[in-house]
Amino acid sequence: MTYEKAQAVLKQHKQSHLLRFWDRLDAEARAALLRQVAALDFASIGRMQAMLQSPQAAAAATGQISPARVVELDAAARTRAVARGEEELRAGRVGVVLVAGGQGSRLGFEGPKGAYPIGPISQAVLFHFHVRKVLALGRRHGVTIPLYIMVSDANHATTRACFEAHNWFGMPPADVFFFEQGMWPALDAQGQIILDAPGHLFQSPDGHGGTLSALDASGALADMSKRRLQTIFYFQVDNPMVEVADPTFLGVHLLEQAEISLKVCAKRDPQEGLGVVVERDGRCAMVEYSELTNEQKNQRTADGELYFKYGSVAIHVFSFAFLQQEARAALPLHVAHKKVPVCQDDGKTVTPSKPNGYKFEKFIFDVLPDAKKVVNLAFDRCEEFSPVKNATGDDSPDTTRRDLSAKWARWLKAVGVAVPDDAQGYPLVPVEIDPCFALDPADLVVRLRQRPDVSQPVLLAEK
Ligand code: UTP
């Protein structure tokens, strides 16, 4: 884009202030600024401005809500689902999308969250567990399972460097596809785009809902199509307990001919910050934790269960056709009032003490009302969910390592190894199992040549 073109476009959209420091910029800074201007998505920015002008349009949807149907599998249904899911895997029709473009601000870790060391013994990083599950599952079924990883402009290079430093965790690089999500500017109360330096627009990732348009724009959807994928498993980088492309889940989704499926688990307590899947006007929708009233959060059924009992943990299966359809849909915007660094007239950057700017995001679950069929599958959270969100306390590295160790200790117990527990029921020594050593207790039976010494930390890894 030339300066003249940028001038014209910005004038048309009443954003000419973005060029006000032009005379002070060197050639490199000018080129960088023009690149940012060229990438601005004015259709979305127009929607953001409209939202600021009429906040009532942005208010949470209203209407009667009730909990959506949740599937709990008995043994026979589970067997049928596993068989269907395995058939899909063996046919090579399954791909995996991992979203890792977030900023991880609560954790406060320098670097992409996927590079956070989480192995209870090895300190292996989050990506290690995710990628090696994909690899091991592909090996088990004799197929390639491609892995599509969403990154952002801010962490693309460091994420790729992490993969290179770890030799791609054993995965062939040709089957790992990084794609960048969109970045959106922040607006001030007048709808003006905020500059955070004389030649630079403040920008942040457009939310996990950005996965859909980014899959399309990056060519990842085209790659999926070329590989003839039909069933796409989706999950987040912060949960190393996830059963990646779990055949039971794939199978239920396929047998029920769903367009999107979600794994849901019983909330830890009424205040836990998970969204709940509801029915509203005959459609499924996600209601965020912050949108439920206190009364709704605490509402109980006659048998004492929470009425909105199940929370979503962002583990999904999409049918490929639905993913393609939604890639072009305009998802609703979510706005947050935040402190955004601003470039003052003297060219200095100041971070205000109070929120001054509006940041916008899209959320993946906003596709739900568009789906003709949605399946919510209940799972046992102690087996599959313990995310790294905070630096300390609940959902922090300490609780995740503890839960990982407990899960792997249960696998050892399932194959007859007596692992001593502490008073809270957690293993006395840490246990860690590389997914390429064993994906489940059935693998352990085959792989375990000798009983491990459980008086020491137990690390079982592929040689
Ligand atoms: P979170 O909502 O927990 O955000 O993301 P976060 O950025 O990881 O952490 P905080 O809120 O700043 O502390 C849930 C998942 O969605 C991905 C994250 O990488 C994580 O896997 N995500 C989130 C994206 O890929 N892009 C985004 O813009 C936001």
Boltz pocket constraint, residues with backbone or C-beta under 6 A from the ligand:
constraints:
  - pocket:
      binder: B
      contacts: [[A, 99], [A, 100], [A, 101], [A, 102], [A, 103], [A, 104], [A, 105], [A, 106], [A, 107], [A, 113], [A, 150], [A, 181], [A, 205], [A, 206], [A, 207], [A, 208], [A, 210], [A, 235], [A, 236], [A, 237], [A, 238], [A, 389]]
      max_distance: 6.0
